[in-house]
Amino acid sequence: MSDRYDLILRNGTVLTPNGRQQIDIGVRGGRVAALGLPASAEAAEVIDCTGLHVLPGVIDSQCHFREPGLEHKEDLATGTLGAIKGGVTAIFEMPNTKPSTTTPEAIADKLARAKGRAWCDHAFFIGAAPDNAEDLGAWETLPGCAGVKIFMGSSTGSLLVEQDAVIARVLASGRRRVAVHCEDEERLRERKHLADEGAHPRFHHVWRDPETALRATKRLVKLAEAARRRVHVLHVTTAQEIQFLKDHKDLVTVEVLPQHLTLTADAYETLGTLAQMNPPIREKEHQDMLWWGIAQGVVDVIGSDHAPHTLEEKAQTYPATPSGMTGVQTLVPIMLDHVAAGRLTLERFVDLTSAGPARVFGIAGKGRVAVGYDADFTLVDLNAKRTIENAWIASRCGWTPFDGKTVTGWAVATVIRGTVVMRDDEVIGDPLGRPVRFQECYPEG
């Protein structure tokens, strides 16, 4: 085999399937060609990774980039720019745009919009609705489709599937894992007066209480078991859900967010509506159980639920204010700070942000540093101390709830399919994002 490569990463500590290894990586044709290289190996580009850890590229499997229709908040270019600045190499984008992504034509439109503009690799969820339930099985295998997304509770946008009969129809059509936002819409309607009367974001988690989440999650699992359909419960927030879901792991995978692992309900007093999201930031007892779920292996994935709104929109009076916050750019530094604090290992971080998404969604050729896989790497300095600032955020909305937070651990380079796209906070080259491929979608059309 030739000792000539397109790219070599030398002297780094690499997180491989074999564990941490002091090993050089050779990249050829956008893929990992060799692990462990002779000193004589040469490449057009060599990165000295001394003092750095080389992780498989971080995959953020829940982002809202607002295009089409809401580009004043974000678009595919600014959202994916934030991704690579934060060390994320691939994203899955959600369907609650305007119009909603509920047809093959809408998926094709998003893929066309991303071509030449998206800075990282990408896939798009198709939204479930009463009028497309029977078609989703055929559409979920379209190129660039991340799968089906169900909103059981109303959030941002008009996609809502609250009736069990419709959810059952969705689960009966298709075979890929279905991602679900679990909040019980009937209970949300019953309790909305609590938010209206409170008129302060501190009432957000009172309105959207733990029972609202648990009730929907239990309904979903019952329907999934009847259909024998795999489901993925997005942004789990409650102790009760973790305790319930640990007994249903045969069909159900679990996502949690950095926001819920980091912020607690007292954030409403300091951040106001900037801490407002669905499901809400909750009390510390729930956060502690999310961490227990990570330690016990109940949690499969960490996504950001990046969901930007402008400061002007957030400045309205609660509850007229929209729910959501930025997250794709801060996912890596916030979670590395938890690694530095000893709340999880670096290996578990990799499992939750690379191997986990690849396993849950059946991603082809991503999620590990291994020969034959895409040469996607997130290079991190575990000792770097940095302060997250709004000025660093690439999102069009220009803010993060973590503004002013000092963290230990930072992504210093982002490599996608063998091309360095970010190094030392500098974005390099032109957007090169391509659609993510999935094992259950071959042959592609």
Stockholm file with secondary structure:
# STOCKHOLM 1.0

chainA/1-445         MSDRYDLILRNGTVLTPNGRQQIDIGVRGGRVAALGLPASAEAAEVIDCTGLHVLPGVIDSQCHFREPGLEHKEDLATGTLGAIKGGVTAIFEMPNTKPSTTTPEAIADKLARAKGRAWCDHAFFIGAAPDNAEDLGAWETLPGCAGVKIFMGSSTGSLLVEQDAVIARVLASGRRRVAVHCEDEERLRERKHLADEGAHPRFHHVWRDPETALRATKRLVKLAEAARRRVHVLHVTTAQEIQFLKDHKDLVTVEVLPQHLTLTADAYETLGTLAQMNPPIREKEHQDMLWWGIAQGVVDVIGSDHAPHTLEEKAQTYPATPSGMTGVQTLVPIMLDHVAAGRLTLERFVDLTSAGPARVFGIAGKGRVAVGYDADFTLVDLNAKRTIENAWIASRCGWTPFDGKTVTGWAVATVIRGTVVMRDDEVIGDPLGRPVRFQECYPEG
#=GR chainA/1-445 SS CCSEEEEEEESCEEEETTEEEECCEEEETTEEEEESCCTTCEEEEEEECTTCEEEECEEEEEECCCTTTCTTTCCHHHHHHHHHHTTEEEEEECSCSSSCSCSHHHHHHHHHHHTTTCSSEEEEEEECCTTTGGGHHHHTTSTTEEEEEEESSCCSSSCCCCCHHHHHHHHHSCCSCEEEECCCHHHHHHHHHHHHHHCSGGGHHHHTCHHHHHHHHHHHHHHHHHHTCCEEECSCCCHHHHHHHTTCTTTEEEEECHHHHHCCTTHHHHHGGGGCCSSCCCCHHHHHHHHHHHHTTCCCEECCCBCCCCHHHHTSCTTSSCCCBCCTTTHHHHHHHHHHTTSSCHHHHHIIIIIHHHHHHTBSSCSSCCTTSBCCEEEEEEEEEEECCGGGCCSTTCCCTTTTCEEEEEEEEEEETTEEEEETTEECSSCCCCBCCBGGGCSCC
#=GC SS_cons         CCSEEEEEEESCEEEETTEEEECCEEEETTEEEEESCCTTCEEEEEEECTTCEEEECEEEEEECCCTTTCTTTCCHHHHHHHHHHTTEEEEEECSCSSSCSCSHHHHHHHHHHHTTTCSSEEEEEEECCTTTGGGHHHHTTSTTEEEEEEESSCCSSSCCCCCHHHHHHHHHSCCSCEEEECCCHHHHHHHHHHHHHHCSGGGHHHHTCHHHHHHHHHHHHHHHHHHTCCEEECSCCCHHHHHHHTTCTTTEEEEECHHHHHCCTTHHHHHGGGGCCSSCCCCHHHHHHHHHHHHTTCCCEECCCBCCCCHHHHTSCTTSSCCCBCCTTTHHHHHHHHHHTTSSCHHHHHIIIIIHHHHHHTBSSCSSCCTTSBCCEEEEEEEEEEECCGGGCCSTTCCCTTTTCEEEEEEEEEEETTEEEEETTEECSSCCCCBCCBGGGCSCC
//
